[in-house]
Amino acid sequence: MTREHIWPDWLLSRTNYDRAFSARAGKMVSKDQTIRDVCAPCNNGPLSDLDGYVRSLYDSHIQHWVVEGQAVDFAYNYSRLLRWLIKVAYNSARTTGIHAGILAKYRSTLISRDPVSPIFAVAFVGTIMPAQVLDPGASQFRRVNPAGARCGPILVPGYAGLRDVVTRGILINSYVFTLLVIDDAWLNANAHSLSGLIDGIYGTPLHPDGFVRLPPPVMNALQAFNGVQNWPA
């Protein structure tokens, strides 16, 4: 067994986000958080391949700030990006136990060498603009970029706390991804309410053809990092 980072090494080395908040511990901890139950062939093989792909996506898109009024043409590999989001969400969920059970169903999908796409799982992507902050005693506003990386549950009004519905956010700089995973039994019984759930999620659904045009952001950095209760739908 080897250590698997919740946030991959390349992201840690490309940023200066040197602290993290642990929901289980209720305090700030080192950003270098790991889990220790991933075998070496998987960690150094298919999981490393997923990290490598998203590293290239970071270099082409995610490292760049998105500003007010800016639309973004976002191109990606659907299968790889969706599986990477599940990987990060699953590793993060295992530190608290929240959502870990339903995400565990995708373990074999994550390590597949084939270009598979997870079923009963979709993701949304939106952008975050800088916030204009007026410090105490200052006469001019200061621009604050959404610099940071976070992963955790997203509380969609009316759907929070459902055991069979996972909504988790993965935020990196100006990009916020929301992962939606639904147990198939719940979906069969509640398909009529799916539109209400989707309407409460920030962003645009990732299209399987690998391209979406993202509208200008309507959420700023302070809203994004002050808690999901402040997020617009």
C-alpha positions as CSV (number, residue, x, y, z in Angstrom):
1,M,0.0,0.0,0.0
2,T,1.1,3.5,-0.8
3,R,0.1,7.1,0.1
4,E,-2.4,8.8,-2.2
5,H,-2.7,12.6,-1.9
6,I,-6.1,14.0,-1.7
7,W,-4.8,16.9,-3.7
8,P,-2.1,15.7,-6.2
9,D,1.5,16.6,-5.9
10,W,1.5,18.7,-9.0
11,L,-1.2,21.0,-7.6
12,L,0.6,21.4,-4.3
13,S,3.8,22.2,-6.1
14,R,2.2,24.7,-8.5
15,T,0.4,26.7,-5.8
16,N,1.3,28.3,-2.5
17,Y,-1.8,27.0,-0.7
18,D,0.1,25.8,2.3
19,R,-2.7,25.2,4.7
20,A,-5.9,23.2,4.6
21,F,-9.0,23.0,6.8
22,S,-10.0,19.5,8.2
23,A,-13.7,19.2,8.8
24,R,-13.1,16.1,11.0
25,A,-10.4,17.7,13.1
26,G,-12.1,21.1,13.1
27,K,-8.9,23.0,12.5
28,M,-6.3,24.0,10.0
29,V,-3.8,21.3,9.0
30,S,-1.0,20.8,6.5
31,K,-2.1,20.9,2.9
32,D,-0.2,17.6,2.3
33,Q,-3.1,15.3,3.3
34,T,-3.0,11.7,2.3
35,I,-4.9,8.4,2.5
36,R,-2.8,5.2,2.9
37,D,-4.7,2.3,1.3
38,V,-4.0,2.6,-2.4
39,C,-1.9,-0.2,-4.0
40,A,1.2,0.9,-5.8
41,P,0.2,-0.4,-9.3
42,C,-3.1,1.6,-9.1
43,N,-1.5,4.7,-7.6
44,N,1.4,4.8,-10.0
45,G,-0.7,3.7,-13.0
46,P,-4.3,4.7,-13.8
47,L,-4.7,7.1,-10.9
48,S,-1.4,8.8,-11.8
49,D,-2.6,9.0,-15.5
50,L,-5.8,10.9,-14.3
51,D,-3.7,13.3,-12.3
52,G,-1.4,13.9,-15.3
53,Y,-4.4,14.7,-17.5
54,V,-5.9,17.2,-15.1
55,R,-2.4,18.8,-14.7
56,S,-2.5,19.6,-18.4
57,L,-6.0,21.0,-18.0
58,Y,-4.7,23.1,-15.1
59,D,-2.0,24.5,-17.3
60,S,-4.3,25.3,-20.2
61,H,-7.3,26.7,-18.3
62,I,-7.5,26.5,-14.5
63,Q,-4.3,28.4,-13.7
64,H,-5.7,31.5,-15.4
65,W,-8.0,33.9,-13.5
66,V,-11.4,34.6,-14.9
67,V,-12.6,38.2,-14.6
68,E,-16.0,40.0,-14.6
69,G,-17.9,39.6,-17.9
70,Q,-15.5,37.0,-19.3
71,A,-17.0,33.9,-21.0
72,V,-14.7,30.9,-21.3
73,D,-14.5,28.2,-23.9
74,F,-13.7,25.1,-21.8
75,A,-12.4,22.0,-23.7
76,Y,-11.7,18.8,-21.8
77,N,-11.7,15.0,-21.9
78,Y,-15.0,14.0,-20.4
79,S,-14.1,10.6,-19.1
80,R,-10.8,11.6,-17.6
81,L,-12.1,14.8,-16.0
82,L,-15.2,13.2,-14.5
83,R,-13.2,10.3,-13.1
84,W,-10.6,12.6,-11.6
85,L,-13.4,14.6,-9.9
86,I,-14.7,11.4,-8.4
87,K,-11.2,10.4,-7.3
88,V,-10.7,13.7,-5.4
89,A,-14.2,13.6,-4.0
90,Y,-13.8,10.0,-2.8
91,N,-10.5,10.6,-1.2
92,S,-11.8,13.7,0.5
93,A,-15.0,11.9,1.6
94,R,-13.0,9.2,3.3
95,T,-11.5,11.6,5.7
96,T,-14.9,12.3,7.1
97,G,-17.0,9.4,6.1
98,I,-19.6,11.6,4.4
99,H,-20.6,10.3,1.0
100,A,-17.8,7.7,1.0
101,G,-20.0,4.7,0.7
102,I,-21.8,5.7,-2.6
103,L,-18.5,7.1,-4.1
104,A,-16.8,3.8,-3.3
105,K,-18.9,2.1,-6.0
106,Y,-16.7,3.9,-8.6
107,R,-13.4,2.4,-7.5
108,S,-13.1,0.0,-10.4
109,T,-14.1,2.8,-12.8
110,L,-11.3,5.0,-11.5
111,I,-8.6,2.4,-12.2
112,S,-9.9,1.3,-15.6
113,R,-7.5,1.4,-18.5
114,D,-10.4,1.8,-20.9
115,P,-11.9,5.2,-21.7
116,V,-15.0,4.6,-19.6
117,S,-17.4,7.1,-18.3
118,P,-19.1,6.7,-14.9
119,I,-22.9,6.1,-14.9
120,F,-25.2,7.9,-12.5
121,A,-22.6,10.6,-12.2
122,V,-22.5,14.0,-13.8
123,A,-20.5,17.2,-13.1
124,F,-21.1,20.9,-13.6
125,V,-18.5,23.6,-14.1
126,G,-18.7,27.3,-13.4
127,T,-16.3,30.2,-12.9
128,I,-15.7,32.6,-10.1
129,M,-14.7,36.2,-10.5
130,P,-12.5,38.3,-8.2
131,A,-14.1,40.2,-5.3
132,Q,-13.6,43.9,-4.7
133,V,-12.8,44.4,-1.0
134,L,-12.6,47.7,0.9
135,D,-10.2,47.2,3.8
136,P,-10.9,49.1,7.1
137,G,-9.5,52.6,6.7
138,A,-8.7,52.2,3.0
139,S,-9.9,54.6,0.4
140,Q,-9.7,52.2,-2.6
141,F,-11.0,48.8,-3.2
142,R,-8.6,45.9,-3.4
143,R,-9.0,43.0,-5.9
144,V,-9.1,39.5,-4.3
145,N,-8.7,36.6,-6.6
146,P,-10.3,33.2,-5.8
147,A,-6.9,31.7,-5.0
148,G,-7.4,28.3,-3.3
149,A,-8.4,24.7,-3.6
150,R,-11.3,23.2,-1.6
151,C,-13.3,20.0,-1.7
152,G,-16.4,19.2,0.3
153,P,-20.2,18.7,0.4
154,I,-22.5,21.1,-1.5
155,L,-25.8,21.7,0.3
156,V,-28.5,22.1,-2.4
157,P,-31.6,23.5,-0.7
158,G,-34.2,20.7,-0.4
159,Y,-31.7,17.9,-1.0
160,A,-29.1,18.3,1.8
161,G,-28.6,15.3,3.9
162,L,-29.9,12.7,1.5
163,R,-27.9,9.5,1.8
164,D,-28.3,8.4,-1.8
165,V,-27.5,11.8,-3.4
166,V,-24.0,13.2,-3.4
167,T,-23.3,16.8,-4.3
168,R,-19.7,17.7,-3.7
169,G,-17.7,20.8,-4.8
170,I,-14.1,20.8,-6.1
171,L,-12.9,24.4,-6.3
172,I,-9.5,25.3,-7.8
173,N,-8.8,29.0,-8.4
174,S,-11.5,30.5,-10.7
175,Y,-13.1,27.2,-11.5
176,V,-15.8,25.4,-9.4
177,F,-16.8,21.9,-10.3
178,T,-19.8,20.3,-8.7
179,L,-20.0,16.5,-8.8
180,L,-23.5,15.0,-8.7
181,V,-23.7,11.2,-8.0
182,I,-27.1,9.6,-7.5
183,D,-27.9,6.0,-6.4
184,D,-29.8,4.3,-9.1
185,A,-32.5,3.1,-6.8
186,W,-33.1,6.7,-5.6
187,L,-33.1,7.9,-9.2
188,N,-35.7,5.4,-10.3
189,A,-38.0,6.4,-7.5
190,N,-37.4,10.2,-7.6
191,A,-36.7,11.0,-11.3
192,H,-39.5,13.6,-11.2
193,S,-37.6,15.7,-8.7
194,L,-34.3,15.6,-10.6
195,S,-34.9,18.9,-12.4
196,G,-35.2,20.7,-9.1
197,L,-31.9,19.3,-7.9
198,I,-30.1,20.3,-11.1
199,D,-31.6,23.8,-10.9
200,G,-30.0,24.3,-7.5
201,I,-26.4,23.6,-8.8
202,Y,-24.1,26.4,-9.8
203,G,-22.6,26.1,-13.2
204,T,-23.0,24.4,-16.6
205,P,-23.2,20.6,-17.1
206,L,-20.1,19.0,-18.6
207,H,-21.1,17.7,-22.0
208,P,-19.8,14.3,-23.1
209,D,-18.5,15.7,-26.3
210,G,-15.8,17.6,-24.4
211,F,-16.7,21.2,-24.9
212,V,-18.8,23.8,-23.1
213,R,-18.9,27.6,-23.4
214,L,-19.1,29.0,-19.9
215,P,-21.0,32.2,-19.4
216,P,-19.5,35.0,-17.4
217,P,-19.3,34.3,-13.6
218,V,-22.0,35.5,-11.3
219,M,-20.3,34.5,-8.1
220,N,-17.3,36.2,-6.6
221,A,-14.4,35.0,-4.5
222,L,-15.8,36.0,-1.2
223,Q,-19.1,34.2,-1.9
224,A,-17.3,31.1,-3.0
225,F,-15.0,30.8,0.0
226,N,-17.5,32.0,2.7
227,G,-19.7,28.9,2.4
228,V,-22.1,27.3,0.0
229,Q,-25.1,28.9,1.6
230,N,-24.0,32.1,-0.3
231,W,-23.8,30.4,-3.7
232,P,-26.3,31.4,-6.4
233,A,-28.0,28.6,-8.3
